[in-house]
Amino acid sequence: MKPKRLFDGESLRAELFNGSAQRLFVSFRQRVGDPGSFSDATPVRNFTGHGFAHLYLQSKRNDWYINSETEALESVLGAHCTRYSDAVAMGFSMGGYAALRFARVLGLSNVVLVSPQVSIHPKVVPWDRRYRDCAGGFDRTLGDLAIHGAVGLRGLMLFDPFRPKDRRNSDAISDLFPGIQPCRLAGGGHPATQILRAADGFKVLQSGLRDGELVRRDILDLHREARAGEATYWRRLAKVAERHNKPILAKEASARAVASNPLSKG
């Protein structure tokens, strides 16, 4: 299946699979370790095989989709996406931010956001310096979710409460988009689905989003079940317990980490 290129800029790209379908799924490239080139697009079969078009958006340089081409991309997306009866999206970190930023022009009704940012602008998130290397050209107004986001958007926002910066970003997003339910996946990492993947949770998220059957309680239960035998979870819990001066919990969690994986160092 070959994609149709809807937008082919120097900084941004939009490619579409199965474009004649009635419903639309949108995904986004997340922040990559070696920016400077576009990735090869591949269709998400869990959607294209079930009556969805798949639109894949990319930002070449880890600029969080905010650059001189942002408004041109919006214009193209807005003109194209009105043909679909419904549109849903999934985004991780930078991709989660992009899902919120472009939700209005994409016509999104439902989203899954994994460890998203509310912004990377230093004046908006002075407490989060993780992406300062990307923030130099980030236009605060053009990237403002309060201005450009879709207020009535619904969905789930997955994040690891063990990561204070991810938690603060999620709190800020909840204030702007009350229809998006926070889903606390303790020890899930960044992105917060690292433990869920071990239980085939990624497929569960996709299928629930696709079928309109995404239930917050089900994801929390799946994560809780998956983490019980994951050494990674217990190691992360031990570190959090140590940081909060809870030595008994830290010791118990370290022991569980070793029990879950004899090669673990606790």
C-alpha positions in Angstrom: 0.0 0.0 0.0 1.6 3.3 -1.1 0.7 6.6 0.5 -0.5 9.7 -1.2 1.6 12.8 -0.2 -0.8 15.5 0.8 1.9 17.9 2.0 5.5 17.8 1.1 7.4 20.6 2.8 10.9 21.2 3.9 10.0 20.8 7.5 6.6 19.0 7.6 5.1 16.1 5.6 1.7 14.5 5.5 1.1 11.1 3.9 -2.2 9.3 3.4 -3.0 5.7 3.1 -6.4 4.3 2.0 -7.7 7.8 1.5 -11.1 6.8 0.1 -12.2 5.3 3.4 -15.0 6.9 5.3 -13.2 7.3 8.6 -9.7 8.6 9.4 -7.0 7.6 11.8 -4.1 10.0 12.3 -0.7 9.3 13.8 2.4 11.4 14.3 6.1 10.9 14.4 7.4 11.5 17.9 10.6 13.1 18.8 13.6 11.1 17.4 17.2 10.9 18.4 18.6 11.7 15.0 16.4 14.4 13.4 17.1 15.9 10.0 15.3 13.6 7.7 11.9 12.2 7.2 11.0 8.5 7.9 9.4 6.1 5.5 5.7 6.0 6.2 4.0 2.7 6.8 0.2 2.1 7.2 -1.2 1.0 10.6 -3.0 -2.1 9.5 -5.2 -2.2 12.6 -6.9 0.8 11.1 -6.5 0.5 7.3 -7.7 -3.0 7.5 -10.9 -2.0 9.2 -12.3 0.8 7.0 -10.0 3.7 8.0 -7.8 6.0 6.1 -4.5 6.6 7.8 -2.8 10.0 7.8 0.8 10.1 9.0 2.3 13.5 9.9 6.0 14.1 10.4 8.2 16.9 11.6 11.7 16.6 10.3 13.7 18.5 12.9 12.0 17.8 16.3 10.5 21.3 16.3 7.2 20.1 17.6 5.5 20.9 14.3 5.7 24.6 15.0 7.6 26.3 12.1 7.1 28.4 9.0 5.1 25.6 7.4 2.6 25.0 10.2 -0.2 27.2 8.9 0.3 25.9 5.3 -0.1 22.4 6.6 -3.2 23.3 8.5 -4.7 24.8 5.4 -4.2 21.5 3.5 -5.4 19.3 6.3 -8.5 21.5 6.9 -9.5 21.3 3.2 -8.9 17.5 3.0 -10.3 16.1 6.3 -13.8 17.4 6.0 -14.6 14.4 3.8 -14.4 11.9 6.7 -17.4 11.0 8.9 -15.1 10.7 11.9 -11.5 11.1 12.8 -9.4 9.7 15.7 -5.7 10.0 16.5 -2.9 8.6 18.7 0.3 10.5 19.6 3.3 9.9 21.8 5.2 12.8 23.6 5.8 15.3 20.7 3.1 13.4 18.7 0.7 13.8 21.6 1.2 17.5 21.6 0.7 17.5 17.8 -2.6 15.6 18.1 -3.9 18.4 20.4 -2.4 21.2 18.3 -4.0 20.0 15.0 -7.2 18.4 16.4 -9.4 21.2 15.2 -8.4 21.1 11.5 -8.2 17.3 11.5 -11.8 17.1 12.9 -10.7 14.8 15.7 -13.4 13.4 18.0 -11.3 11.0 20.1 -7.6 10.7 20.9 -5.1 8.6 22.8 -2.3 10.7 24.1 0.8 9.1 25.7 3.0 11.3 27.8 2.1 14.5 25.9 3.4 18.0 26.4 1.3 21.1 26.9 4.1 23.2 25.4 7.9 23.4 25.2 8.0 27.2 25.4 10.2 28.3 28.4 7.7 30.9 29.6 4.8 28.3 29.5 6.7 25.4 31.1 9.6 27.0 33.0 9.7 23.9 35.2 10.3 21.6 32.2 13.7 22.0 30.6 13.9 18.6 28.9 13.3 19.9 25.4 15.1 23.2 25.5 17.2 22.1 22.5 14.0 22.1 20.4 12.5 25.3 21.8 14.6 27.9 20.1 12.2 28.6 17.2 9.0 27.6 19.0 6.5 30.4 18.5 4.5 30.7 21.7 1.3 31.9 20.0 1.4 29.5 17.1 1.9 26.7 19.5 -0.6 27.7 22.1 -3.1 24.9 22.7 -5.6 27.2 24.3 -5.8 29.1 21.0 -5.6 26.3 18.5 -6.9 23.2 20.3 -10.3 21.6 20.0 -12.1 22.3 23.3 -14.6 19.5 23.1 -12.0 16.8 22.3 -12.5 13.5 24.1 -10.1 10.6 24.8 -7.5 9.2 27.2 -4.2 10.7 28.3 -1.7 8.2 29.6 1.2 9.3 31.8 3.5 8.0 34.5 2.9 9.9 37.8 6.4 8.8 38.9 7.6 11.4 36.4 6.8 14.8 37.9 7.3 16.8 34.6 5.0 14.4 32.7 2.4 14.8 35.5 2.5 18.6 35.4 2.1 18.6 31.7 -0.9 16.3 32.0 -2.4 18.4 34.7 -2.1 21.5 32.4 -3.7 19.6 29.5 -6.6 18.5 31.7 -7.3 22.1 32.6 -7.5 23.0 28.8 -9.3 19.8 27.6 -11.7 18.4 30.4 -13.1 15.8 28.0 -9.7 14.0 27.9 -9.5 11.6 30.9 -6.1 11.3 32.7 -4.9 7.7 33.0 -2.1 7.3 35.6 0.1 4.4 34.6 2.6 4.3 37.5 6.0 3.2 36.5 5.1 3.2 32.8 8.0 5.4 31.9 8.2 7.9 29.1 6.3 7.1 27.0 4.0 5.7 29.6 3.1 2.6 27.7 6.4 0.8 28.2 4.9 -1.8 30.6 1.6 -2.0 28.8 3.4 -3.2 25.6 4.5 -6.3 27.5 0.8 -7.2 27.8 0.0 -6.4 24.2 -1.6 -3.2 25.5 -0.6 -1.2 22.4 -3.0 -3.4 20.3 -5.7 -2.9 23.0 -5.3 0.8 22.8 -5.5 0.9 19.0 -8.5 -1.5 18.8 -10.4 0.4 21.5 -9.8 3.7 19.8 -10.8 2.2 16.4 -14.0 0.7 17.7 -15.1 3.5 20.0 -14.7 1.2 23.0 -11.7 2.7 24.8 -12.5 2.5 28.6 -10.1 4.1 31.1 -10.8 1.5 33.7 -9.8 -1.3 31.3 -6.4 0.3 30.6 -5.7 0.9 34.3 -6.5 -2.8 35.1 -4.4 -4.0 32.2 -1.4 -1.9 33.3 -1.8 -3.1 36.9 -1.9 -6.7 35.8 1.1 -6.3 33.5 3.3 -4.5 36.0 3.0 -7.2 38.7 5.7 -9.4 36.9 7.8 -6.5 35.4 11.1 -5.9 37.1 11.2 -2.5 35.5 8.1 -1.4 37.4 9.5 -2.6 40.7 12.8 -0.9 40.2 11.1 2.4 39.4 8.9 2.1 42.4 11.9 1.4 44.6 13.6 4.7 43.4 10.4 6.7 44.0 10.1 5.2 47.5 13.7 6.1 48.3 13.2 9.6 47.0 10.2 10.0 49.4 12.0 8.4 52.3 10.0 5.2 52.5 12.8 2.6 53.1 10.5 -0.3 53.8 8.6 0.1 50.5 11.9 0.6 48.7 13.3 -2.6 50.1 10.2 -4.6 49.3 10.1 -3.2 45.7 13.7 -4.0 45.2 13.1 -7.5 46.3 10.2 -7.8 43.9 12.4 -6.6 41.1 14.9 -9.3 41.7 12.2 -11.9 42.0 10.7 -10.8 38.7 14.1 -10.9 37.0 17.0 -12.7 38.7 19.4 -10.6 36.6 17.9 -7.3 38.0 20.1 -5.3 40.3 17.1 -4.1 42.2 
